[in-house]
Amino acid sequence: MHLFHDALVSFAERRGMYMKNILWISLNVPYDTVGHAGGKIHNFYLKEIKKTKEYAVYLISICYQSEKKKITLDKYGVENNLIYYGENLISKIIREIINFPRRYIFINSEKGFLSYHREISYKRKVKEYCKSGNKPDIIILQWTQTALLLPYLKKVFPLSRYVCIEEDVAYQGMYRKYQMANGVIKKRMAFIKYVKLKQYELKILKKADLVVTNNSKDERMLEKEGIDTSKLFLMCPFFENYAYVSRNLESKKIIFYGAMNREENYKSVIWFIENVFKKIENLELELWVVGNKPVRDLFKYKSKKIIITGYVENIANIFSDTMCMIAPLLLGAGIKIKILEAMSAGIPVITNTIGIEGINAEAGIDYLHCEKPEEYIKAIKSLVDNKMIGQKIGRSGREYIIKNFCKEKAMKTFIEKLEIINNL
């Protein structure tokens, strides 16, 4: 009889006996074919932790309807309770109405980075998680928006340990938006948002048991702002390694690679076209703008020499026929996965301070550093005139990636860090 009873013990109870429980809350649902850099990082580390069989992982995340068929969480045994977002006009209008007070009026302005609709959705899912009798040992909050839930979660789960994964230090990106803002009123509002976000983000991170960054620059910045160094952990970002790619050295294609509905990408491409590419048309080069969901503004530049590809399933095919990749970024913060991927393929990368942020490569050796239009023009001309320069830069960049970015080693250390905070 006892044996029969034991056999009926629920999976959840058996899981609690042998495993530590992680509640993982994120801004974007992870899946194997996810296109954006943060999603790739999230997908890799979540599933690697699940593979250890030391942790039971329960995920609360946001999933757009167009992503629903792509979700692979059940395949990997990751329990989940997703927040589904409609993408039709009515759904967007409803969310906009709900978010209006927090977005446009300075009510709870320190939380303005987390939309009200997302906050109430997360809290509803957390309540459902509690009703099932779950008690997390560790709560991982991925992206700053979810980290802002920490005070609420501490009231619900006072005994849990908290990990904040900073894909980017959000207030740094907000500061750059303030710098780019036009007009006295817009600039003033952007500055207030930056100050509020910085104060609140740092306040939250100081309450966490572990703060994860994806690059050394963000780590040093948080350390200077008073985050305890013993709480900081530098995680190697996940990126696709294209070291196997064999490049066509005769190519005259310049590429820009990234999600083309993101402001930091499409505005940077437009800047490059207007200030650089129009001035080197005599070099018979092609500019390939590669990435998902290109905004309408980009298509007015489309021509025989400017190709807007949209989503490309196999970027390796593009990498193999590329002279160089440009990344003249005007906005953004944190490490740029596209830079790591291009360098791993041996492609000469031409970028600026924002583009190379968090990548301690050597300018002129591992990549070409430019800020002004004339510097980009000079760098591109040097690659056209002397193919050996591009080959040398590409080879050095690839070697730099091999030596400095090992996600398997970082994964092992991260699990060790989780063990430490769980035993505090």
C-alpha positions in Angstrom: 0.0 0.0 0.0 2.8 2.4 0.9 4.6 1.6 -2.3 1.5 2.3 -4.3 1.1 5.6 -2.4 4.7 6.6 -3.1 4.1 6.0 -6.8 1.3 8.5 -6.7 3.4 11.3 -5.3 3.1 14.1 -7.7 5.9 15.2 -10.0 5.9 18.6 -8.4 6.5 17.1 -5.0 9.2 14.8 -6.2 10.8 17.7 -8.1 10.9 19.7 -4.8 12.6 16.8 -3.0 15.5 16.5 -5.4 15.7 19.8 -7.2 16.0 23.5 -6.3 13.3 25.6 -7.8 13.9 28.6 -10.0 11.2 31.1 -10.9 12.5 32.9 -14.0 10.7 36.0 -15.1 11.7 37.6 -18.4 10.6 40.3 -20.9 10.8 38.2 -24.0 10.0 34.5 -24.3 13.0 32.4 -25.4 12.9 29.8 -28.3 15.4 28.1 -30.5 14.9 30.3 -33.6 14.6 33.6 -31.7 16.1 36.4 -33.8 17.2 39.1 -31.3 20.4 39.0 -29.3 18.9 39.1 -25.8 16.5 36.3 -26.7 19.4 34.1 -27.8 21.2 34.7 -24.6 18.1 33.9 -22.6 17.3 30.8 -24.6 20.8 29.4 -24.2 21.3 29.9 -20.4 17.8 28.9 -19.4 18.0 25.6 -21.2 21.6 24.9 -20.2 20.5 25.3 -16.5 17.6 22.9 -17.1 20.0 20.4 -18.6 21.9 20.1 -15.3 18.9 18.4 -13.7 19.8 20.3 -10.5 17.0 22.9 -11.0 13.4 22.9 -11.8 12.7 25.9 -13.9 9.4 27.7 -14.1 9.2 30.6 -16.6 6.9 33.6 -16.7 7.4 35.6 -19.9 5.8 37.6 -22.6 4.9 35.9 -25.9 3.5 37.7 -29.0 0.9 35.7 -31.0 3.3 35.4 -34.0 5.8 33.6 -31.8 3.3 31.1 -30.4 4.2 28.3 -32.9 7.9 28.8 -32.3 7.9 28.0 -28.6 9.9 25.0 -27.6 9.8 25.2 -23.8 7.8 22.0 -23.3 10.3 20.1 -25.4 13.0 21.0 -22.9 10.8 20.3 -19.8 10.6 24.0 -18.8 7.3 24.7 -17.0 5.8 28.0 -18.1 2.9 30.3 -17.8 3.2 32.8 -20.7 1.6 36.2 -21.2 0.2 36.3 -24.7 0.2 39.7 -26.5 -2.1 40.2 -29.5 -0.5 42.1 -32.4 -3.7 43.4 -34.1 -4.6 47.1 -33.9 -7.3 46.7 -31.2 -4.9 44.8 -28.9 -2.3 47.5 -29.3 -4.8 50.3 -28.6 -6.0 48.6 -25.5 -2.4 48.3 -24.2 -1.7 51.9 -25.1 -4.7 53.1 -23.1 -3.7 51.0 -20.1 -0.1 52.3 -20.3 -1.0 55.9 -20.9 -0.7 57.3 -17.3 2.7 55.8 -16.7 4.2 56.5 -20.1 3.0 60.1 -20.6 2.3 61.4 -17.1 4.9 61.4 -14.4 2.9 59.0 -12.1 5.2 56.4 -10.6 7.8 57.8 -13.0 10.6 55.9 -11.4 8.8 52.8 -12.8 8.2 54.3 -16.2 10.5 51.8 -17.9 8.1 49.0 -17.0 4.7 49.5 -18.7 1.7 49.2 -16.4 0.1 46.5 -18.6 3.2 44.4 -18.3 3.4 44.9 -14.5 -0.2 43.8 -13.8 0.3 40.9 -16.2 3.4 39.7 -14.4 1.7 40.1 -11.0 -1.3 38.0 -12.1 1.0 35.2 -13.3 3.0 35.3 -10.0 -0.3 34.9 -8.1 -1.2 31.9 -10.2 2.3 30.4 -9.5 1.7 30.9 -5.7 -1.7 29.3 -5.8 -0.1 26.1 -7.2 1.9 25.9 -4.0 5.2 26.8 -5.6 8.0 28.3 -3.5 11.1 29.4 -5.5 14.6 29.0 -4.0 15.9 31.5 -6.6 14.1 34.1 -8.7 15.9 35.2 -11.8 14.8 38.5 -13.4 16.0 38.9 -16.9 16.1 42.4 -18.5 15.8 45.6 -16.4 12.0 45.8 -16.9 11.4 42.7 -14.9 14.1 43.6 -12.3 11.8 46.5 -11.4 9.4 43.9 -10.0 11.9 43.0 -7.3 10.4 45.0 -4.4 6.9 43.4 -5.0 8.4 39.9 -5.3 10.4 40.3 -2.1 7.1 40.8 -0.3 5.6 37.7 -1.8 8.8 35.6 -1.5 10.9 37.0 1.3 13.1 33.9 1.7 14.0 33.6 -2.0 17.4 34.7 -3.5 17.3 37.2 -6.3 19.3 37.3 -9.5 19.1 40.3 -11.9 20.4 39.8 -15.4 21.1 43.1 -17.0 21.1 42.5 -20.8 22.1 46.2 -20.9 22.4 48.7 -18.1 19.1 50.4 -19.0 19.8 53.9 -17.7 22.9 54.1 -20.0 20.7 53.6 -23.0 18.2 56.2 -21.7 21.0 58.7 -21.3 21.9 58.3 -24.9 18.3 58.9 -25.9 18.5 62.1 -23.8 21.6 63.2 -25.7 19.9 62.5 -29.1 16.6 64.3 -28.1 15.7 67.4 -30.1 13.9 70.4 -28.6 14.0 71.9 -25.1 10.8 70.1 -23.8 11.7 66.6 -25.3 15.3 66.9 -24.0 14.1 67.9 -20.5 11.6 65.0 -20.4 14.2 62.6 -21.6 16.6 63.8 -18.9 14.1 63.4 -16.1 13.4 59.8 -17.4 17.1 59.1 -17.4 17.6 60.4 -13.8 14.6 58.5 -12.5 15.5 55.3 -14.2 19.1 55.5 -13.0 18.1 56.1 -9.4 15.5 53.2 -9.4 17.6 50.8 -11.4 20.6 51.1 -9.0 18.3 50.9 -6.0 16.9 47.6 -7.3 20.3 46.1 -8.2 21.6 46.9 -4.7 18.9 44.7 -3.2 19.7 41.7 -5.5 21.9 38.8 -4.3 23.5 38.5 -7.7 23.8 41.0 -10.6 24.8 39.6 -14.0 26.2 41.7 -16.8 27.2 40.7 -20.3 30.3 42.9 -20.6 33.1 44.2 -18.5 32.2 47.9 -19.2 28.8 47.5 -17.6 30.3 45.6 -14.7 32.8 48.4 -14.0 30.1 51.1 -14.3 27.9 49.4 -11.8 30.9 48.9 -9.4 31.5 52.7 -9.6 27.9 53.3 -8.7 28.2 51.4 -5.5 27.1 47.9 -6.4 29.0 45.4 -4.2 31.7 43.7 -6.3 31.0 40.4 -4.6 27.4 40.5 -6.1 28.6 41.2 -9.7 29.1 38.4 -12.2 30.3 38.8 -15.8 28.5 36.4 -18.0 29.8 35.6 -21.5 27.0 36.5 -23.8 25.6 33.9 -26.1 26.4 34.3 -29.8 26.5 32.1 -32.8 30.1 31.3 -33.6 30.7 31.5 -37.4 34.4 30.6 -37.3 33.7 28.0 -40.0 32.7 30.6 -42.6 35.0 30.9 -45.6 34.9 34.5 -47.0 34.9 35.7 -50.6 37.8 38.2 -50.4 36.7 39.7 -53.8 33.3 40.7 -52.4 32.2 44.4 -52.6 29.3 44.0 -50.2 29.0 46.1 -47.0 26.5 44.8 -44.5 24.6 46.2 -41.6 23.1 43.4 -39.5 20.4 43.7 -36.8 16.7 43.8 -36.1 15.6 46.6 -38.4 12.5 47.7 -36.4 14.8 48.8 -33.6 15.5 52.5 -33.4 19.2 52.1 -32.7 19.6 50.1 -35.9 17.5 51.8 -38.5 18.5 55.3 -37.5 22.2 54.2 -37.6 21.7 52.8 -41.2 20.0 56.0 -42.4 22.9 58.1 -40.9 25.4 55.9 -42.7 23.6 56.1 -46.0 23.2 59.9 -45.8 26.6 60.7 -44.5 28.9 58.0 -45.9 27.5 55.7 -48.5 26.3 58.5 -50.8 29.8 59.8 -50.9 31.4 56.5 -52.0 29.0 55.5 -54.8 31.9 55.7 -57.3 33.5 52.6 -55.6 30.8 50.3 -57.0 30.0 48.9 -53.6 26.7 47.4 -52.4 25.1 48.1 -49.0 23.1 45.2 -47.7 20.7 46.0 -44.8 20.1 42.6 -43.2 17.6 42.1 -40.5 14.0 41.4 -39.4 11.1 43.8 -39.8 12.7 46.8 -41.6 10.7 50.0 -40.9 9.0 51.8 -43.8 11.5 54.7 -43.7 14.3 52.4 -44.9 12.6 51.5 -48.1 12.9 55.0 -49.6 16.6 54.3 -49.8 16.2 51.0 -51.6 18.0 50.8 -55.0 20.3 48.6 -57.0 23.1 49.5 -54.6 21.1 49.4 -51.4 19.5 46.1 -50.7 16.9 45.7 -47.9 16.8 42.0 -47.3 14.4 41.7 -44.3 14.7 38.5 -42.3 17.5 36.1 -43.4 17.3 32.5 -42.1 21.0 31.7 -42.6 23.2 34.7 -41.9 26.3 32.5 -42.7 25.5 32.8 -46.4 25.6 36.6 -46.1 28.8 36.5 -44.0 30.6 34.4 -46.6 30.1 37.1 -49.3 30.9 40.3 -47.4 33.7 42.7 -47.6 33.0 44.3 -44.2 30.3 45.0 -41.6 29.6 48.5 -40.5 28.0 49.4 -37.2 27.9 53.2 -36.8 25.5 53.1 -33.9 23.9 56.2 -32.6 21.9 54.6 -29.7 22.0 51.5 -27.6 23.9 50.2 -24.6 25.8 47.0 -23.7 27.6 44.5 -25.8 26.5 44.0 -29.4 26.1 40.4 -30.3 26.2 41.2 -34.1 29.8 42.5 -33.6 30.9 39.3 -31.9 29.2 37.2 -34.6 30.8 39.1 -37.5 34.2 39.0 -35.9 33.9 35.3 -35.3 33.4 34.9 -39.0 36.6 36.8 -39.8 34.7 39.8 -41.2 36.4 43.2 -40.8 34.1 45.3 -38.5 34.0 49.0 -38.8 32.3 50.6 -35.8 32.4 53.3 -33.2 32.5 53.7 -29.4 28.9 52.5 -28.9 29.3 49.5 -31.2 32.5 48.2 -29.6 31.2 48.8 -26.1 32.1 45.9 -23.7 34.4 44.3 -26.3 38.0 45.0 -25.4 39.3 44.5 -28.9 42.2 46.6 -30.2 41.4 49.3 -32.8 43.4 49.0 -36.0 44.2 45.4 -35.1 41.0 43.5 -34.4 38.6 46.0 -35.9 38.5 49.5 -37.5 37.4 52.3 -35.2 35.5 55.3 -36.7 33.4 58.1 -35.4 33.1 60.7 -38.1 31.8 60.2 -41.7 35.2 60.9 -43.2 36.8 58.2 -41.0 34.3 55.6 -42.3 35.0 56.7 -45.8 38.7 56.4 -45.3 38.4 52.9 -43.6 36.2 51.5 -46.4 38.5 52.9 -49.1 41.4 51.2 -47.4 39.6 47.8 -47.6 38.8 48.4 -51.3 42.3 49.4 -52.2 44.1 46.7 -50.2 42.3 43.4 -49.7 45.1 42.2 -47.4 44.2 44.8 -44.8 40.7 43.3 -44.5 42.0 39.8 -44.4 44.5 40.7 -41.6 41.8 42.6 -39.6 39.3 39.8 -40.0 41.8 37.1 -38.9 42.9 39.0 -35.9 39.2 39.7 -34.9 38.4 36.0 -35.2 41.3 35.1 -32.9 40.3 37.7 -30.4 36.8 36.1 -30.1 38.2 32.6 -29.7 40.5 33.7 -26.9 38.1 35.9 -25.0 34.5 34.5 -25.3 33.7 31.0 -24.0 30.1 30.6 -23.0 30.5 27.0 -21.7 33.0 28.2 -19.1 30.8 31.1 -18.1 27.8 28.7 -17.8 29.7 26.5 -15.3 30.7 29.5 -13.2 27.1 30.9 -13.3 25.8 27.6 -11.9 28.4 27.7 -9.1 27.3 31.3 -8.3 23.7 30.1 -8.0 24.8 27.4 -5.6 26.6 30.0 -3.5 23.7 32.4 -3.2 21.2 29.6 -2.6 23.3 28.5 0.5 23.6 32.0 2.0 
